[in-house]
């Protein structure tokens, strides 16, 4: 697969997931997480807060890359499966 096509598919994930990201369930879940983090941060020193931010950013980046790859693989495998089913 060409890199251009791969990037195009990965760029489509936001538009594809827009309805889910805007859903009440997702928004509430994000708010709960942010509330828990805010409560946890109140007991930390400035250095610990920075360390926590660094760790959370690393986790977020790792999860984002995984989700992007999973979406790409899902699209590619879906196209391949559709081609297989349609030709049979």
C-alpha positions in Angstrom: 0.0 0.0 0.0 1.3 3.4 -0.8 2.2 5.8 2.0 -0.2 8.4 0.5 -3.2 6.0 0.7 -2.2 5.0 4.2 -2.1 8.6 5.3 -5.4 9.3 3.7 -7.1 6.4 5.5 -5.5 7.4 8.8 -6.7 11.0 8.3 -10.2 9.8 7.8 -10.4 8.3 11.3 -11.5 11.6 12.9 -14.4 12.2 10.5 -15.4 8.5 10.8 -15.4 8.6 14.6 -17.0 12.1 14.9 -20.4 10.9 16.0 -18.8 8.7 18.7 -16.5 11.4 19.9 -19.5 13.8 20.3 -21.7 11.2 22.0 -22.9 11.9 25.5 -21.4 8.7 26.8 -17.9 9.5 25.4 -18.1 13.2 26.6 -19.2 12.1 30.1 -16.4 9.5 30.3 -13.8 12.1 29.3 -15.2 14.5 31.9 -15.0 11.8 34.6 -11.4 11.1 33.7 -10.5 14.8 33.8 -12.2 15.2 37.2 -10.3 12.2 38.6 -7.0 13.6 37.3 -7.7 17.0 38.7 -8.4 15.6 42.1 -5.3 13.5 42.0 -3.1 16.4 40.9 -4.1 18.5 43.9 -1.8 16.4 46.1 1.2 16.5 43.9 4.2 18.7 43.8 4.9 20.7 40.7 7.6 18.3 39.7 5.3 15.3 40.2 2.6 17.1 38.1 5.1 17.5 35.3 6.1 13.8 35.6 2.4 12.8 35.5 1.8 15.0 32.4 4.8 13.4 30.7 3.5 9.9 31.4 -0.1 10.7 30.4 1.1 12.2 27.1 3.2 9.1 26.4 0.3 6.9 27.1 -2.0 9.0 25.0 0.4 9.1 22.1 0.9 5.3 22.3 -2.9 4.7 22.4 -3.4 7.1 19.5 -0.9 5.3 17.3 -2.4 2.0 18.1 -5.9 3.3 17.3 -4.7 4.8 14.0 -3.0 1.5 13.0 -6.1 -0.5 14.1 -8.3 1.7 11.9 -6.0 1.4 9.0 -5.9 -2.4 9.3 -9.6 -2.6 9.7 -10.2 -0.6 6.5 -7.7 -2.6 4.5 -8.9 -6.0 5.8 -12.5 -4.9 5.2 -11.7 -4.0 1.6 -10.0 -7.3 1.2 -12.9 -9.3 2.8 -15.4 -7.4 0.6 -13.4 -8.3 -2.5 -13.3 -11.9 -1.4 -17.0 -12.1 -0.6 -18.1 -10.3 -3.8 -16.0 -12.5 -6.1 -17.2 -15.7 -4.5 
